[in-house]
Amino acid sequence: MRKNQSSLTAAGIAIARAVESEKPPEERICYDPYAKQFTPTWMYRLFGFFIRSGYAEWRGPGVNGFLVARERYIDDVLQAYLDGGVQQLVILGAGYDSRPYRFDLAGRVKTFEVDHPLTQADKTGKVRKIFGRLPEHVTYVPVDFNAQDLAARMLSFNYDPTLTSLFIWQGVTMYLYPAGVDGTLAFVAQHSAAGSAIVFDYIYQAVLDERQKQNEVSNMRRYRFMTGEGLTFGIPEGTAAAFLQARGFRQVKDVGMEDLRAAYFKGKNSVRKVAGGYGIATGRV
C-alpha cells in the first residue's frame, strides 16, 4: 500500500462482494449487504461495470469466482466456529471486511479488527457513517504487520490469550514478507487457547514465481505503482499442511479451486470459472 492512502485492493475486493450480493439469492455465492457502502461511489460504478460487463472476467478468468468463493468459504468457517462456541474473533488485515457487522457477534464474541492505520481510519469513518457510531463489541487495532510486533499491539488492546479464538486472515499473506507471515502465525500458536484456529488464503509459489501463469497476478504487478501492494509470499501447492504443522498447528485443512467449485458452483453457477493458483488453509492450535 502507498504510504498516504488506504488499500485500493481492499476496496476492489469489497466491490466484488457488492456486485455478487446484488444477484438473486439462488444465484449469488456470497452475500454482504454493507460492501457497497465501504467503497467510493466512482470506484464502485467503474469497477462494478467492469465485473458486470464481463471485462474483468476477460482480463482475469475465474478471479472474481475465487474472490466470492473465498468470502463464502471463510463465512462458513466462521459460522461453524460460532456454532462451536468460539469466544474471540480476530480479523487480521481486516480491510473492508464486514463480518463483525453481518454476523451475530455482539454480546457473544469478543471481536478485534487489526489493520494498517490508514486503511483502518478510512474503514472506521465508513462504519460510523453506516451505523451512526462504532459498534461497542468491536475493538480496532492499528498495526503494520511488516514493521510492528503483533503480540505487543494485541495485548495492549486487551486481547485475551486464554480464550478460544478464531483468526481470519483474508487477502493478506501474499503481500507480506516471510518473516511477517511467520511472526503472525507464531503469535496465533503461542498466544491463543487450545482449540483456537486460523483460516487464511495464500498464493501458490509457482504463481508467485511466474512458473504458473495467472493473468490477474500479471495485472497486479503491472499496476503496483498505483496500489503500492506487491506480491512477496507464497506456499508451494500441496504443502500448506506441512507448512502449518511445522509452525505448531494441527488438523490442517487445505482447499483449492476444485474444492470451491464442488462446494459452491452448482446450478446456474456451474458454468462460472474459478481461478487456480490460490489455496485456503485452516489450522488449529
N, C-alpha and C positions, 0 to 999 in steps of 0.2 A: 504494500500500500504506500502511496505517496505520503510524505510527512504531514501535509496540510489538508488532507481530505479523508473522509470516511471511505469505507470499502466499496468500490464500484462493483466488484464481484458479488458481494453480499446483496447489493441492490438488484443485480441481474438475476440472481437465484430467486429472490422474492418475486420478481416479475414472472418467472417461470411458474411458480406456485400460484400466483394470482390468475394467470391465464388458464391453468388447469382447473382451478376452483370455479371458474365461470361455466364449465361444462355441466351438463345434466348429471345427477348423481350416478346413474348407471354407466356413464362414460368416463368419469374422472378417476384418476389413480389416487390422487391426494386431495385434501380439502383444507384450505387456510383462508378463513373469512377476513383476516386482517392484512394479508400480504400486500394487497394493492395500496393500503394506506401507509405502508412503510417506504414507498418509492416515490420519487418526484414525478409529477404528472407528465412532464415532457418525456421522461425516460420510459415511463410505463406505456405511453402511446407509441413511442418509436419502437421499442424492443418488443412490446406486445404485438405490434403489427408484423414484425419480423417472424415471430412464432406462428401467428395465425395464418400468415400468407404462405408458410412453408419454406421461407428463405432460410430461417435458422436451421431447419432440418437439412436443407440442401448443403449448407456450409459445414454442418457437423452432424452427420447422420446418427440418430439414436441418442445424442447427448441430452436432449430435452427429456427423452424417455427415461434415461438413467436418473436425471435430476428429480423427476416426480416420483419415480420408484424408490429412490433413496429416501425421500421425505416420508413416503408411506411406510417403508420398512422400519425406519427409526421410530416413527409414530407407534407402530405395532410393538416394537421392543419396549418403548416407554410404557404403553398400556399394560403389557404383560408384567412389568416390574411394579407398576402401581397396583395391579391386582394381587401381586405377591407381597405387598406391604412395605415397599421401599420407603425409607424415611427422609431421604435427602436427594435432591436433584441438582446436578452441576452441569451447566451448558458452557462448554469451553469454546471460545471463539464464537460467541452467540450470534454475531451479525444481526440480521433482522428475523431471527427465529421467533416464532410466536407461540411456541408450545407452553410457556408459562401462563399464557392468557387463554388458550383454547382448550387446555386440559383442566380438569377439576383438581387443582393443587392447593388452593387457599385453605389453611387450617389443617391440611393433611400432610404436606411435604414441604420441608424447608428447602427453598429454591434459590440458586445463585446463577446469575448470568455473568460470565467472565469474557472480557473482550478488550481490544485495543482502545485506549481512551477516546480517540477521535470518533471511531465508529459508535462506541457506546454513548457518547454525548449526543450524537445525532439520533440514535435509537431512543434514548430516554426522552428526548424532546418530542418525538413522534408518539411515544407511549402516553405522555401527558396529554397530547392533543386528542388521541383516540379515546382515552378513558377519563380524562379530566385530572388525573393525578397518577403518581407511580404506585402500583399495587403494593400493599404492605407485605405480602408474602414473598416478594422477590428482592434479593439483595444484589446490587450491581457492583461488580469488582473490576476496576480498570487495571489491565496488565498487558505488558508487551511480552509475549511468550519467548521471543528470542533474546530478551535483554534482562528480564526480571525473574526473581525466584518465585515460582508459583506457590510453593508451600507457605512462604512468609506472607505473601499477599492474601492467600485464602484464610490463614489462621488469624490475620489481623482484622478480617471482616467476619469473624465468629463462625467460620466453617467448623463443623463438629466431626472429628475423625472417628468418633465412637459410633456414629450412626451408619446404618446400611444405606449405601448411596449408589445412584446411577449417574455416570458421567456420559454426556453426549458430546461428541467431538466431530462435528459435521463440516466438511468442506475446509479443513484446516491443515491437516498433516502435510499435504503436498507443497504448502508454502513455507514450511519450517525447515530449519537445518536439522540434521540427525540428532545433534545434542539437545535441541529443543524438544524433539519427539521423545527421546529417552528420558529427559527431565520430567516431562509431563506424565509419562507412564510410571516413572518411579514414584512421583507424588501420589498417584492413584493407588499403586500397590502398597505403599508404605504408610499412607495416611487415610485409610478408609477401613471400615469394619469388614470382617469376613462375610462373604456373600455379596459384597458390593461388586459392581461391574462397570465396564466401559464399552461403548459402541462407537466405532469411528469408520470413516471411509478413507480410502487411500488409492493412489495410482500405482499401476504395475511398473516395476523398474524398467522393463523393456520399452514401455511407452515414454517414460521419462528420458531414457537414453536414445529415443527415436529409432530403436531397432524394430519396434512395432509401431506402424504409422497410425496416428489418430488425428484427424483434421482439426478437431477443436483444440488440441494441445498446441498444434502449429499456430492456430489463430491467437491463442492466449499469449504465446511468445511474441508474436508479431505486434500485439497491442500492449505489451508490457509498459511501454513508455507512457501510456495513458493510465493504467491501473496501478503501476508500481509493484505488482504482485507477480513474482517469478516462481516457477516450479523448481523445487530444490530437493524433494524427498520422495522416495518410492520404496515399495517392497516387492521382491520378485514374486510372480504369480505362483500360488500354491504353497507359499512359505509363511503365511501370516500366523498360522498356528504355532509353528516353531519359534517365530519372532516373538510372539506374546508369551509363550511358555518360558522362554529364556529370560523374560523380564518379570516373572513372578505371577503369571496369570494361568488359569486352568479353564477347563470346559470351554475352549475356544470354538467359536463357530465362524466360518468364513463363507460369504456368499458372493456370487458374481453375476454376470449378465444372464446366464441361463436360469439361475435360481430365481432372479427377479422376474424374468419373463414368465416362468411357470407359476409364480405366486400371484401376479397381478394383471398380466396382459392376456385377458380372455375376452370372448365375445367380440364386440366391435373393436376392442383394443388389440386383438390378436395380430393385426397387421402392422402395428406400430413397432418401430425399431428401438432397441436398447443398446447403447454403445458398450463395447467391450473395453478392456484396459483399466477397469476400476474394480475394487472389491470393497466389501463392508464386513468388518470383523467385530466380534463381541467376545470379551473375555471376563471371567470372574476372578475376584480376589480370593 
